[in-house]
């Protein structure tokens, strides 16, 4: 395992508590590699051999490189920037017994609720402020131990170890201080952002786990960290794209927000974002509608979203013959009802790619009696229909506040995507 690339991944995840921060950090990475930023509001002029990126909503990002010669298609990878967490509601302060100050929160995505209890949390997101005539977006991250959701003592629920059903409205509200602090929440946010509280007209703020990413195991075989799903794949995708300008293919990496809540937003995988970008690239390169459709027919999408590894304490939950393991390589995901877009052709193309890159691969399928999750590959296909494979890195405890993955698999994904983009 290359410790350097893992250290970069850890720095990225630690500094990306929300999708907004993840996109801002990926943009910094792209800036450093000479990518040019485009705006959706302006006409695009694209040069052959150049590298560009564009974001939507500050939380979804598409980067691409224009080939040196006439394009024959698009080589695309996609991942997501968001992770399950708690969104802080409007007017969030709640006083309890005239003593504690709590925050009113709601679920964003399908997290394992219990994993958010009894651990230091902080608050981050974006606020919208009035700046002259315009509305301006500012990132904010309190970046200190600000909140905690305390468990109930076992003495008050002796059946706790027989399983607890947590009510997200009543059991999952974090305390942030005492009622003497009332009114302090938005003041702190404003102070952190360097604006006046009354200038804040809107906010998308979230609780996040303060744990940092780290190596785990006698011989550092594993990594543990928050938001591994799917910041591992997002970072691998953008890292692999780096300076990969191909001869004939537009190389592209898309990182979509809102996968955890169904992708159905203006910037999600179900939106027109990817299609708009592909059409605008084609338009700027003088490719007409007929030719554009020819390019799509010769295009490929690798949808990269983490996969369930065989669980050491629950091996019976895994399929009998498709049970990927940590450090076993890239997982190709299959689903009979096509929640994963992989088919025989796209699986073959992916295996061929892994073989050429010299990295291992393994397969995942749900047990036939377990419904399983979904991802963004088949959702994106409703807007742009191309050959697609669903893959991911194997991990445990998906949607826990702290997830576990293999220390070796991350580099394999970068290597495979680099080969893809070549
Ligand atoms: Zn995911």
Boltz pocket constraint, residues with backbone or C-beta under 6 A from the ligand:
constraints:
  - pocket:
      binder: B
      contacts: [[A, 80], [A, 82], [A, 229], [A, 230], [A, 259], [A, 305], [A, 306], [A, 374]]
      max_distance: 6.0
